[in-house]
Structure formats: C-alpha cells, structure tokens
C-alpha cells in the first residue's frame, strides 16, 4: 500500500487504517521526515507486524515520485489484506 501525505491528517489516518486492516506493507511518503517517523511509530505501535517503508519526497517532483515507487517495490494495482 502506498500512501502519500502520510505525515499528518488524512494521509496519516489512511496509513493507520490500512495497517489496522491488515496490510502487510505500507509505504508512506511526505515532505517531512519527522512527521513520517511519527506515523511509522504509530503503525508499529499497533503491533500487527506491518512493514513500514518511509520515503521523504514531494509528489510534485518527478525524481521524488520515482524514488517513492522504487521504495514501494512491485505495485500491481490490487489490494492484498489478511484479517
């Protein structure tokens, strides 16, 4: 699962939702590494074993978008959850 703007607000809530719903891996991105670290800590604190990949960058910068997708790994457009 890839969530942009995951450092706060709706993006953070979305990342937490997917982790809570059983996503095995959540890649989170935002421009603020500090906020992303907070989001990662919240996901880890759920204790569900979700792998959290943190990538700092802006979705408006082409180079950053490439970096995000490289870190996210294979994205096939489907959702895989176990509950």
PyMOL Python script that loads the backbone (N, CA, C, O; Angstrom):
from pymol import cmd

cmd.read_pdbstr("""\
ATOM      1  N   UNK A   1       0.844  -1.153   0.000  1.00  0.00           N
ATOM      2  CA  UNK A   1       0.000   0.000   0.000  1.00  0.00           C
ATOM      3  C   UNK A   1       0.900   1.230   0.000  1.00  0.00           C
ATOM      4  O   UNK A   1       1.881   1.285   0.742  1.00  0.00           O
ATOM      5  N   UNK A   2       0.578   2.187  -0.806  1.00  0.00           N
ATOM      6  CA  UNK A   2       1.332   3.435  -0.902  1.00  0.00           C
ATOM      7  C   UNK A   2       0.418   4.572  -0.491  1.00  0.00           C
ATOM      8  O   UNK A   2      -0.658   4.750  -1.061  1.00  0.00           O
ATOM      9  N   UNK A   3       0.850   5.345   0.504  1.00  0.00           N
ATOM     10  CA  UNK A   3       0.044   6.465   0.992  1.00  0.00           C
ATOM     11  C   UNK A   3       0.883   7.732   0.924  1.00  0.00           C
ATOM     12  O   UNK A   3       1.929   7.832   1.566  1.00  0.00           O
ATOM     13  N   UNK A   4       0.415   8.700   0.140  1.00  0.00           N
ATOM     14  CA  UNK A   4       1.094   9.996   0.068  1.00  0.00           C
ATOM     15  C   UNK A   4       0.496  10.928   1.116  1.00  0.00           C
ATOM     16  O   UNK A   4      -0.642  10.745   1.549  1.00  0.00           O
ATOM     17  N   UNK A   5       1.267  11.915   1.513  1.00  0.00           N
ATOM     18  CA  UNK A   5       0.792  12.852   2.531  1.00  0.00           C
ATOM     19  C   UNK A   5       0.572  12.179   3.867  1.00  0.00           C
ATOM     20  O   UNK A   5      -0.294  12.592   4.637  1.00  0.00           O
ATOM     21  N   UNK A   6       1.356  11.132   4.152  1.00  0.00           N
ATOM     22  CA  UNK A   6       1.124  10.297   5.334  1.00  0.00           C
ATOM     23  C   UNK A   6       1.693  10.879   6.623  1.00  0.00           C
ATOM     24  O   UNK A   6       1.604  10.248   7.676  1.00  0.00           O
ATOM     25  N   UNK A   7       2.267  12.055   6.553  1.00  0.00           N
ATOM     26  CA  UNK A   7       2.852  12.654   7.747  1.00  0.00           C
ATOM     27  C   UNK A   7       1.850  13.204   8.734  1.00  0.00           C
ATOM     28  O   UNK A   7       2.162  13.387   9.911  1.00  0.00           O
ATOM     29  N   UNK A   8       0.648  13.466   8.258  1.00  0.00           N
ATOM     30  CA  UNK A   8      -0.368  14.040   9.159  1.00  0.00           C
ATOM     31  C   UNK A   8      -1.739  13.973   8.505  1.00  0.00           C
ATOM     32  O   UNK A   8      -1.864  13.599   7.339  1.00  0.00           O
ATOM     33  N   UNK A   9      -2.748  14.333   9.254  1.00  0.00           N
ATOM     34  CA  UNK A   9      -4.106  14.462   8.734  1.00  0.00           C
ATOM     35  C   UNK A   9      -4.662  13.208   8.091  1.00  0.00           C
ATOM     36  O   UNK A   9      -4.490  12.099   8.596  1.00  0.00           O
ATOM     37  N   UNK A  10      -5.332  13.406   6.967  1.00  0.00           N
ATOM     38  CA  UNK A  10      -5.995  12.310   6.259  1.00  0.00           C
ATOM     39  C   UNK A  10      -4.990  11.251   5.810  1.00  0.00           C
ATOM     40  O   UNK A  10      -5.281  10.057   5.882  1.00  0.00           O
ATOM     41  N   UNK A  11      -3.820  11.667   5.352  1.00  0.00           N
ATOM     42  CA  UNK A  11      -2.807  10.711   4.922  1.00  0.00           C
ATOM     43  C   UNK A  11      -2.358   9.810   6.061  1.00  0.00           C
ATOM     44  O   UNK A  11      -2.223   8.600   5.880  1.00  0.00           O
ATOM     45  N   UNK A  12      -2.124  10.393   7.237  1.00  0.00           N
ATOM     46  CA  UNK A  12      -1.732   9.593   8.407  1.00  0.00           C
ATOM     47  C   UNK A  12      -2.849   8.619   8.771  1.00  0.00           C
ATOM     48  O   UNK A  12      -2.598   7.438   9.010  1.00  0.00           O
ATOM     49  N   UNK A  13      -4.067   9.114   8.811  1.00  0.00           N
ATOM     50  CA  UNK A  13      -5.210   8.254   9.148  1.00  0.00           C
ATOM     51  C   UNK A  13      -5.364   7.121   8.139  1.00  0.00           C
ATOM     52  O   UNK A  13      -5.689   5.995   8.514  1.00  0.00           O
ATOM     53  N   UNK A  14      -5.132   7.411   6.868  1.00  0.00           N
ATOM     54  CA  UNK A  14      -5.234   6.389   5.826  1.00  0.00           C
ATOM     55  C   UNK A  14      -4.170   5.316   6.017  1.00  0.00           C
ATOM     56  O   UNK A  14      -4.468   4.126   5.913  1.00  0.00           O
ATOM     57  N   UNK A  15      -2.941   5.718   6.293  1.00  0.00           N
ATOM     58  CA  UNK A  15      -1.866   4.753   6.528  1.00  0.00           C
ATOM     59  C   UNK A  15      -2.191   3.873   7.734  1.00  0.00           C
ATOM     60  O   UNK A  15      -2.003   2.657   7.684  1.00  0.00           O
ATOM     61  N   UNK A  16      -2.673   4.474   8.805  1.00  0.00           N
ATOM     62  CA  UNK A  16      -3.048   3.718  10.001  1.00  0.00           C
ATOM     63  C   UNK A  16      -4.210   2.772   9.707  1.00  0.00           C
ATOM     64  O   UNK A  16      -4.233   1.642  10.194  1.00  0.00           O
ATOM     65  N   UNK A  17      -5.159   3.229   8.924  1.00  0.00           N
ATOM     66  CA  UNK A  17      -6.305   2.389   8.566  1.00  0.00           C
ATOM     67  C   UNK A  17      -5.843   1.135   7.818  1.00  0.00           C
ATOM     68  O   UNK A  17      -6.244   0.023   8.161  1.00  0.00           O
ATOM     69  N   UNK A  18      -5.004   1.313   6.803  1.00  0.00           N
ATOM     70  CA  UNK A  18      -4.562   0.169   6.023  1.00  0.00           C
ATOM     71  C   UNK A  18      -3.743  -0.799   6.868  1.00  0.00           C
ATOM     72  O   UNK A  18      -3.871  -2.013   6.712  1.00  0.00           O
ATOM     73  N   UNK A  19      -2.903  -0.278   7.761  1.00  0.00           N
ATOM     74  CA  UNK A  19      -2.145  -1.154   8.656  1.00  0.00           C
ATOM     75  C   UNK A  19      -3.100  -1.926   9.566  1.00  0.00           C
ATOM     76  O   UNK A  19      -2.963  -3.137   9.740  1.00  0.00           O
ATOM     77  N   UNK A  20      -4.049  -1.225  10.133  1.00  0.00           N
ATOM     78  CA  UNK A  20      -5.025  -1.862  11.028  1.00  0.00           C
ATOM     79  C   UNK A  20      -5.868  -2.890  10.279  1.00  0.00           C
ATOM     80  O   UNK A  20      -6.270  -3.902  10.853  1.00  0.00           O
ATOM     81  N   UNK A  21      -6.136  -2.635   9.005  1.00  0.00           N
ATOM     82  CA  UNK A  21      -6.951  -3.544   8.195  1.00  0.00           C
ATOM     83  C   UNK A  21      -6.174  -4.781   7.758  1.00  0.00           C
ATOM     84  O   UNK A  21      -6.756  -5.713   7.202  1.00  0.00           O
ATOM     85  N   UNK A  22      -4.864  -4.798   8.003  1.00  0.00           N
ATOM     86  CA  UNK A  22      -4.099  -5.995   7.716  1.00  0.00           C
ATOM     87  C   UNK A  22      -3.096  -5.898   6.590  1.00  0.00           C
ATOM     88  O   UNK A  22      -2.567  -6.923   6.160  1.00  0.00           O
ATOM     89  N   UNK A  23      -2.811  -4.701   6.093  1.00  0.00           N
ATOM     90  CA  UNK A  23      -1.802  -4.573   5.037  1.00  0.00           C
ATOM     91  C   UNK A  23      -0.459  -5.077   5.561  1.00  0.00           C
ATOM     92  O   UNK A  23      -0.031  -4.695   6.650  1.00  0.00           O
ATOM     93  N   UNK A  24       0.200  -5.931   4.788  1.00  0.00           N
ATOM     94  CA  UNK A  24       1.494  -6.466   5.202  1.00  0.00           C
ATOM     95  C   UNK A  24       2.591  -5.407   5.115  1.00  0.00           C
ATOM     96  O   UNK A  24       3.543  -5.420   5.895  1.00  0.00           O
ATOM     97  N   UNK A  25       2.446  -4.485   4.151  1.00  0.00           N
ATOM     98  CA  UNK A  25       3.452  -3.447   3.923  1.00  0.00           C
ATOM     99  C   UNK A  25       2.751  -2.141   3.575  1.00  0.00           C
ATOM    100  O   UNK A  25       1.837  -2.113   2.750  1.00  0.00           O
ATOM    101  N   UNK A  26       3.191  -1.057   4.215  1.00  0.00           N
ATOM    102  CA  UNK A  26       2.671   0.275   3.919  1.00  0.00           C
ATOM    103  C   UNK A  26       3.869   1.170   3.636  1.00  0.00           C
ATOM    104  O   UNK A  26       4.754   1.321   4.477  1.00  0.00           O
ATOM    105  N   UNK A  27       3.890   1.760   2.446  1.00  0.00           N
ATOM    106  CA  UNK A  27       4.916   2.736   2.103  1.00  0.00           C
ATOM    107  C   UNK A  27       4.303   4.107   2.308  1.00  0.00           C
ATOM    108  O   UNK A  27       3.278   4.436   1.710  1.00  0.00           O
ATOM    109  N   UNK A  28       4.937   4.906   3.157  1.00  0.00           N
ATOM    110  CA  UNK A  28       4.402   6.231   3.465  1.00  0.00           C
ATOM    111  C   UNK A  28       5.355   7.297   2.958  1.00  0.00           C
ATOM    112  O   UNK A  28       6.575   7.150   3.036  1.00  0.00           O
ATOM    113  N   UNK A  29       4.783   8.365   2.441  1.00  0.00           N
ATOM    114  CA  UNK A  29       5.610   9.444   1.908  1.00  0.00           C
ATOM    115  C   UNK A  29       5.012  10.800   2.257  1.00  0.00           C
ATOM    116  O   UNK A  29       3.797  10.959   2.379  1.00  0.00           O
ATOM    117  N   UNK A  30       5.897  11.758   2.411  1.00  0.00           N
ATOM    118  CA  UNK A  30       5.545  13.141   2.719  1.00  0.00           C
ATOM    119  C   UNK A  30       6.837  13.941   2.599  1.00  0.00           C
ATOM    120  O   UNK A  30       7.908  13.371   2.385  1.00  0.00           O
ATOM    121  N   UNK A  31       6.738  15.233   2.735  1.00  0.00           N
ATOM    122  CA  UNK A  31       7.935  16.069   2.670  1.00  0.00           C
ATOM    123  C   UNK A  31       8.652  16.180   4.006  1.00  0.00           C
ATOM    124  O   UNK A  31       9.799  16.624   4.052  1.00  0.00           O
ATOM    125  N   UNK A  32       7.995  15.784   5.099  1.00  0.00           N
ATOM    126  CA  UNK A  32       8.571  15.941   6.431  1.00  0.00           C
ATOM    127  C   UNK A  32       8.949  14.599   7.037  1.00  0.00           C
ATOM    128  O   UNK A  32       8.081  13.792   7.369  1.00  0.00           O
ATOM    129  N   UNK A  33      10.258  14.362   7.180  1.00  0.00           N
ATOM    130  CA  UNK A  33      10.716  13.097   7.748  1.00  0.00           C
ATOM    131  C   UNK A  33      10.279  12.954   9.204  1.00  0.00           C
ATOM    132  O   UNK A  33       9.982  11.845   9.651  1.00  0.00           O
ATOM    133  N   UNK A  34      10.235  14.044   9.940  1.00  0.00           N
ATOM    134  CA  UNK A  34       9.810  13.978  11.339  1.00  0.00           C
ATOM    135  C   UNK A  34       8.376  13.495  11.480  1.00  0.00           C
ATOM    136  O   UNK A  34       8.076  12.657  12.331  1.00  0.00           O
ATOM    137  N   UNK A  35       7.490  14.025  10.644  1.00  0.00           N
ATOM    138  CA  UNK A  35       6.091  13.596  10.677  1.00  0.00           C
ATOM    139  C   UNK A  35       5.951  12.154  10.227  1.00  0.00           C
ATOM    140  O   UNK A  35       5.137  11.409  10.773  1.00  0.00           O
ATOM    141  N   UNK A  36       6.740  11.752   9.234  1.00  0.00           N
ATOM    142  CA  UNK A  36       6.699  10.368   8.776  1.00  0.00           C
ATOM    143  C   UNK A  36       7.178   9.412   9.864  1.00  0.00           C
ATOM    144  O   UNK A  36       6.624   8.325  10.027  1.00  0.00           O
ATOM    145  N   UNK A  37       8.194   9.812  10.599  1.00  0.00           N
ATOM    146  CA  UNK A  37       8.677   8.985  11.703  1.00  0.00           C
ATOM    147  C   UNK A  37       7.584   8.800  12.757  1.00  0.00           C
ATOM    148  O   UNK A  37       7.438   7.715  13.320  1.00  0.00           O
ATOM    149  N   UNK A  38       6.818   9.861  13.022  1.00  0.00           N
ATOM    150  CA  UNK A  38       5.697   9.758  13.964  1.00  0.00           C
ATOM    151  C   UNK A  38       4.639   8.789  13.457  1.00  0.00           C
ATOM    152  O   UNK A  38       4.122   7.974  14.220  1.00  0.00           O
ATOM    153  N   UNK A  39       4.316   8.877  12.169  1.00  0.00           N
ATOM    154  CA  UNK A  39       3.330   7.973  11.578  1.00  0.00           C
ATOM    155  C   UNK A  39       3.827   6.538  11.653  1.00  0.00           C
ATOM    156  O   UNK A  39       3.066   5.633  11.995  1.00  0.00           O
ATOM    157  N   UNK A  40       5.091   6.326  11.336  1.00  0.00           N
ATOM    158  CA  UNK A  40       5.660   4.978  11.413  1.00  0.00           C
ATOM    159  C   UNK A  40       5.559   4.438  12.835  1.00  0.00           C
ATOM    160  O   UNK A  40       5.188   3.282  13.035  1.00  0.00           O
ATOM    161  N   UNK A  41       5.884   5.259  13.811  1.00  0.00           N
ATOM    162  CA  UNK A  41       5.822   4.820  15.210  1.00  0.00           C
ATOM    163  C   UNK A  41       4.396   4.419  15.592  1.00  0.00           C
ATOM    164  O   UNK A  41       4.200   3.444  16.318  1.00  0.00           O
ATOM    165  N   UNK A  42       3.408   5.160  15.110  1.00  0.00           N
ATOM    166  CA  UNK A  42       2.012   4.824  15.399  1.00  0.00           C
ATOM    167  C   UNK A  42       1.620   3.485  14.775  1.00  0.00           C
ATOM    168  O   UNK A  42       0.906   2.691  15.386  1.00  0.00           O
ATOM    169  N   UNK A  43       2.097   3.245  13.551  1.00  0.00           N
ATOM    170  CA  UNK A  43       1.792   1.975  12.883  1.00  0.00           C
ATOM    171  C   UNK A  43       2.468   0.815  13.608  1.00  0.00           C
ATOM    172  O   UNK A  43       1.844  -0.218  13.848  1.00  0.00           O
ATOM    173  N   UNK A  44       3.730   0.984  13.952  1.00  0.00           N
ATOM    174  CA  UNK A  44       4.464  -0.060  14.666  1.00  0.00           C
ATOM    175  C   UNK A  44       3.800  -0.343  16.012  1.00  0.00           C
ATOM    176  O   UNK A  44       3.727  -1.495  16.441  1.00  0.00           O
ATOM    177  N   UNK A  45       3.319   0.703  16.674  1.00  0.00           N
ATOM    178  CA  UNK A  45       2.680   0.549  17.985  1.00  0.00           C
ATOM    179  C   UNK A  45       1.401  -0.289  17.916  1.00  0.00           C
ATOM    180  O   UNK A  45       0.951  -0.813  18.935  1.00  0.00           O
ATOM    181  N   UNK A  46       0.814  -0.420  16.729  1.00  0.00           N
ATOM    182  CA  UNK A  46      -0.366  -1.277  16.588  1.00  0.00           C
ATOM    183  C   UNK A  46      -0.010  -2.738  16.858  1.00  0.00           C
ATOM    184  O   UNK A  46      -0.879  -3.533  17.214  1.00  0.00           O
ATOM    185  N   UNK A  47       1.255  -3.089  16.693  1.00  0.00           N
ATOM    186  CA  UNK A  47       1.719  -4.425  16.983  1.00  0.00           C
ATOM    187  C   UNK A  47       1.227  -5.496  16.023  1.00  0.00           C
ATOM    188  O   UNK A  47       1.081  -6.656  16.407  1.00  0.00           O
ATOM    189  N   UNK A  48       0.972  -5.117  14.782  1.00  0.00           N
ATOM    190  CA  UNK A  48       0.423  -6.050  13.799  1.00  0.00           C
ATOM    191  C   UNK A  48       1.475  -6.593  12.838  1.00  0.00           C
ATOM    192  O   UNK A  48       1.164  -7.385  11.949  1.00  0.00           O
ATOM    193  N   UNK A  49       2.715  -6.164  13.022  1.00  0.00           N
ATOM    194  CA  UNK A  49       3.792  -6.649  12.172  1.00  0.00           C
ATOM    195  C   UNK A  49       3.843  -6.031  10.794  1.00  0.00           C
ATOM    196  O   UNK A  49       4.491  -6.570   9.896  1.00  0.00           O
ATOM    197  N   UNK A  50       3.174  -4.913  10.610  1.00  0.00           N
ATOM    198  CA  UNK A  50       3.170  -4.232   9.314  1.00  0.00           C
ATOM    199  C   UNK A  50       4.557  -3.691   9.006  1.00  0.00           C
ATOM    200  O   UNK A  50       5.158  -3.005   9.833  1.00  0.00           O
ATOM    201  N   UNK A  51       5.064  -3.998   7.821  1.00  0.00           N
ATOM    202  CA  UNK A  51       6.325  -3.413   7.371  1.00  0.00           C
ATOM    203  C   UNK A  51       6.034  -1.980   6.930  1.00  0.00           C
ATOM    204  O   UNK A  51       5.128  -1.745   6.130  1.00  0.00           O
ATOM    205  N   UNK A  52       6.798  -1.031   7.449  1.00  0.00           N
ATOM    206  CA  UNK A  52       6.587   0.375   7.106  1.00  0.00           C
ATOM    207  C   UNK A  52       7.836   0.894   6.396  1.00  0.00           C
ATOM    208  O   UNK A  52       8.937   0.865   6.945  1.00  0.00           O
ATOM    209  N   UNK A  53       7.642   1.369   5.171  1.00  0.00           N
ATOM    210  CA  UNK A  53       8.732   1.955   4.391  1.00  0.00           C
ATOM    211  C   UNK A  53       8.495   3.458   4.352  1.00  0.00           C
ATOM    212  O   UNK A  53       7.432   3.913   3.930  1.00  0.00           O
ATOM    213  N   UNK A  54       9.476   4.220   4.788  1.00  0.00           N
ATOM    214  CA  UNK A  54       9.374   5.684   4.853  1.00  0.00           C
ATOM    215  C   UNK A  54      10.195   6.291   3.722  1.00  0.00           C
ATOM    216  O   UNK A  54      11.378   5.989   3.567  1.00  0.00           O
ATOM    217  N   UNK A  55       9.552   7.153   2.932  1.00  0.00           N
ATOM    218  CA  UNK A  55      10.237   7.836   1.837  1.00  0.00           C
ATOM    219  C   UNK A  55       9.883   9.317   1.896  1.00  0.00           C
ATOM    220  O   UNK A  55       8.715   9.690   1.788  1.00  0.00           O
ATOM    221  N   UNK A  56      10.894  10.150   2.068  1.00  0.00           N
ATOM    222  CA  UNK A  56      10.674  11.594   2.085  1.00  0.00           C
ATOM    223  C   UNK A  56      10.720  12.115   0.655  1.00  0.00           C
ATOM    224  O   UNK A  56      11.639  11.802  -0.102  1.00  0.00           O
ATOM    225  N   UNK A  57       9.717  12.914   0.291  1.00  0.00           N
ATOM    226  CA  UNK A  57       9.699  13.493  -1.044  1.00  0.00           C
ATOM    227  C   UNK A  57       8.375  14.169  -1.328  1.00  0.00           C
ATOM    228  O   UNK A  57       7.427  14.074  -0.549  1.00  0.00           O
ATOM    229  N   UNK A  58       8.330  14.851  -2.452  1.00  0.00           N
ATOM    230  CA  UNK A  58       7.129  15.568  -2.873  1.00  0.00           C
ATOM    231  C   UNK A  58       6.584  14.930  -4.148  1.00  0.00           C
ATOM    232  O   UNK A  58       7.336  14.676  -5.089  1.00  0.00           O
ATOM    233  N   UNK A  59       5.302  14.678  -4.177  1.00  0.00           N
ATOM    234  CA  UNK A  59       4.702  14.057  -5.366  1.00  0.00           C
ATOM    235  C   UNK A  59       4.686  15.012  -6.560  1.00  0.00           C
ATOM    236  O   UNK A  59       4.338  14.608  -7.669  1.00  0.00           O
ATOM    237  N   UNK A  60       5.054  16.251  -6.345  1.00  0.00           N
ATOM    238  CA  UNK A  60       5.126  17.218  -7.439  1.00  0.00           C
ATOM    239  C   UNK A  60       6.509  17.261  -8.086  1.00  0.00           C
ATOM    240  O   UNK A  60       6.726  18.001  -9.046  1.00  0.00           O
ATOM    241  N   UNK A  61       7.443  16.466  -7.560  1.00  0.00           N
ATOM    242  CA  UNK A  61       8.807  16.420  -8.079  1.00  0.00           C
ATOM    243  C   UNK A  61       9.020  15.048  -8.711  1.00  0.00           C
ATOM    244  O   UNK A  61       8.977  14.027  -8.025  1.00  0.00           O
ATOM    245  N   UNK A  62       9.250  15.034 -10.024  1.00  0.00           N
ATOM    246  CA  UNK A  62       9.343  13.773 -10.773  1.00  0.00           C
ATOM    247  C   UNK A  62      10.392  12.826 -10.180  1.00  0.00           C
ATOM    248  O   UNK A  62      10.136  11.628 -10.061  1.00  0.00           O
ATOM    249  N   UNK A  63      11.533  13.330  -9.818  1.00  0.00           N
ATOM    250  CA  UNK A  63      12.590  12.496  -9.239  1.00  0.00           C
ATOM    251  C   UNK A  63      12.124  11.837  -7.939  1.00  0.00           C
ATOM    252  O   UNK A  63      12.424  10.670  -7.685  1.00  0.00           O
ATOM    253  N   UNK A  64      11.393  12.591  -7.122  1.00  0.00           N
ATOM    254  CA  UNK A  64      10.879  12.052  -5.860  1.00  0.00           C
ATOM    255  C   UNK A  64       9.848  10.964  -6.110  1.00  0.00           C
ATOM    256  O   UNK A  64       9.816   9.969  -5.385  1.00  0.00           O
ATOM    257  N   UNK A  65       9.011  11.131  -7.115  1.00  0.00           N
ATOM    258  CA  UNK A  65       7.996  10.120  -7.440  1.00  0.00           C
ATOM    259  C   UNK A  65       8.682   8.809  -7.807  1.00  0.00           C
ATOM    260  O   UNK A  65       8.251   7.742  -7.371  1.00  0.00           O
ATOM    261  N   UNK A  66       9.734   8.881  -8.596  1.00  0.00           N
ATOM    262  CA  UNK A  66      10.484   7.684  -8.941  1.00  0.00           C
ATOM    263  C   UNK A  66      11.071   7.017  -7.715  1.00  0.00           C
ATOM    264  O   UNK A  66      11.060   5.792  -7.598  1.00  0.00           O
ATOM    265  N   UNK A  67      11.587   7.830  -6.798  1.00  0.00           N
ATOM    266  CA  UNK A  67      12.173   7.322  -5.552  1.00  0.00           C
ATOM    267  C   UNK A  67      11.108   6.601  -4.717  1.00  0.00           C
ATOM    268  O   UNK A  67      11.377   5.555  -4.127  1.00  0.00           O
ATOM    269  N   UNK A  68       9.906   7.163  -4.674  1.00  0.00           N
ATOM    270  CA  UNK A  68       8.808   6.563  -3.907  1.00  0.00           C
ATOM    271  C   UNK A  68       8.442   5.196  -4.484  1.00  0.00           C
ATOM    272  O   UNK A  68       8.305   4.225  -3.740  1.00  0.00           O
ATOM    273  N   UNK A  69       8.285   5.116  -5.795  1.00  0.00           N
ATOM    274  CA  UNK A  69       7.899   3.847  -6.406  1.00  0.00           C
ATOM    275  C   UNK A  69       9.015   2.812  -6.336  1.00  0.00           C
ATOM    276  O   UNK A  69       8.744   1.617  -6.223  1.00  0.00           O
ATOM    277  N   UNK A  70      10.249   3.252  -6.401  1.00  0.00           N
ATOM    278  CA  UNK A  70      11.367   2.317  -6.218  1.00  0.00           C
ATOM    279  C   UNK A  70      11.328   1.707  -4.819  1.00  0.00           C
ATOM    280  O   UNK A  70      11.543   0.507  -4.650  1.00  0.00           O
ATOM    281  N   UNK A  71      11.053   2.539  -3.824  1.00  0.00           N
ATOM    282  CA  UNK A  71      10.998   2.065  -2.436  1.00  0.00           C
ATOM    283  C   UNK A  71       9.784   1.189  -2.178  1.00  0.00           C
ATOM    284  O   UNK A  71       9.847   0.248  -1.388  1.00  0.00           O
ATOM    285  N   UNK A  72       8.676   1.501  -2.845  1.00  0.00           N
ATOM    286  CA  UNK A  72       7.440   0.743  -2.619  1.00  0.00           C
ATOM    287  C   UNK A  72       7.553  -0.667  -3.174  1.00  0.00           C
ATOM    288  O   UNK A  72       6.894  -1.582  -2.679  1.00  0.00           O
ATOM    289  N   UNK A  73       8.371  -0.851  -4.182  1.00  0.00           N
ATOM    290  CA  UNK A  73       8.501  -2.170  -4.790  1.00  0.00           C
ATOM    291  C   UNK A  73       7.420  -2.402  -5.813  1.00  0.00           C
ATOM    292  O   UNK A  73       6.865  -1.457  -6.374  1.00  0.00           O
ATOM    293  N   UNK A  74       7.123  -3.663  -6.055  1.00  0.00           N
ATOM    294  CA  UNK A  74       6.119  -4.019  -7.054  1.00  0.00           C
ATOM    295  C   UNK A  74       4.737  -3.528  -6.636  1.00  0.00           C
ATOM    296  O   UNK A  74       4.268  -3.814  -5.535  1.00  0.00           O
ATOM    297  N   UNK A  75       4.108  -2.799  -7.518  1.00  0.00           N
ATOM    298  CA  UNK A  75       2.746  -2.319  -7.302  1.00  0.00           C
ATOM    299  C   UNK A  75       1.923  -2.832  -8.476  1.00  0.00           C
ATOM    300  O   UNK A  75       2.153  -2.443  -9.620  1.00  0.00           O
ATOM    301  N   UNK A  76       0.972  -3.701  -8.190  1.00  0.00           N
ATOM    302  CA  UNK A  76       0.201  -4.303  -9.288  1.00  0.00           C
ATOM    303  C   UNK A  76      -1.230  -3.806  -9.356  1.00  0.00           C
ATOM    304  O   UNK A  76      -2.025  -4.302 -10.155  1.00  0.00           O
ATOM    305  N   UNK A  77      -1.567  -2.823  -8.517  1.00  0.00           N
ATOM    306  CA  UNK A  77      -2.913  -2.253  -8.583  1.00  0.00           C
ATOM    307  C   UNK A  77      -3.953  -3.011  -7.787  1.00  0.00           C
ATOM    308  O   UNK A  77      -5.118  -2.615  -7.767  1.00  0.00           O
ATOM    309  N   UNK A  78      -3.562  -4.092  -7.130  1.00  0.00           N
ATOM    310  CA  UNK A  78      -4.532  -4.841  -6.340  1.00  0.00           C
ATOM    311  C   UNK A  78      -4.255  -4.665  -4.853  1.00  0.00           C
ATOM    312  O   UNK A  78      -3.161  -4.265  -4.454  1.00  0.00           O
ATOM    313  N   UNK A  79      -5.240  -4.962  -4.060  1.00  0.00           N
ATOM    314  CA  UNK A  79      -5.128  -4.833  -2.607  1.00  0.00           C
ATOM    315  C   UNK A  79      -5.093  -6.225  -1.999  1.00  0.00           C
ATOM    316  O   UNK A  79      -5.955  -7.055  -2.288  1.00  0.00           O
ATOM    317  N   UNK A  80      -4.109  -6.480  -1.168  1.00  0.00           N
ATOM    318  CA  UNK A  80      -3.963  -7.777  -0.523  1.00  0.00           C
ATOM    319  C   UNK A  80      -3.979  -7.585   0.993  1.00  0.00           C
ATOM    320  O   UNK A  80      -3.060  -6.989   1.557  1.00  0.00           O
ATOM    321  N   UNK A  81      -5.003  -8.080   1.638  1.00  0.00           N
ATOM    322  CA  UNK A  81      -5.140  -7.969   3.082  1.00  0.00           C
ATOM    323  C   UNK A  81      -5.375  -9.326   3.693  1.00  0.00           C
ATOM    324  O   UNK A  81      -5.970 -10.203   3.067  1.00  0.00           O
ATOM    325  N   UNK A  82      -4.917  -9.501   4.897  1.00  0.00           N
ATOM    326  CA  UNK A  82      -5.301 -10.678   5.673  1.00  0.00           C
ATOM    327  C   UNK A  82      -5.906 -10.158   6.969  1.00  0.00           C
ATOM    328  O   UNK A  82      -5.378  -9.228   7.579  1.00  0.00           O
ATOM    329  N   UNK A  83      -6.973 -10.737   7.373  1.00  0.00           N
ATOM    330  CA  UNK A  83      -7.641 -10.263   8.596  1.00  0.00           C
ATOM    331  C   UNK A  83      -8.028 -11.421   9.438  1.00  0.00           C
ATOM    332  O   UNK A  83      -8.602 -11.239  10.511  1.00  0.00           O
TER     333      UNK A  83
END
""", "prot")
cmd.dss("prot")
cmd.show_as("cartoon", "prot")
cmd.util.cbc("prot")
cmd.orient("prot")
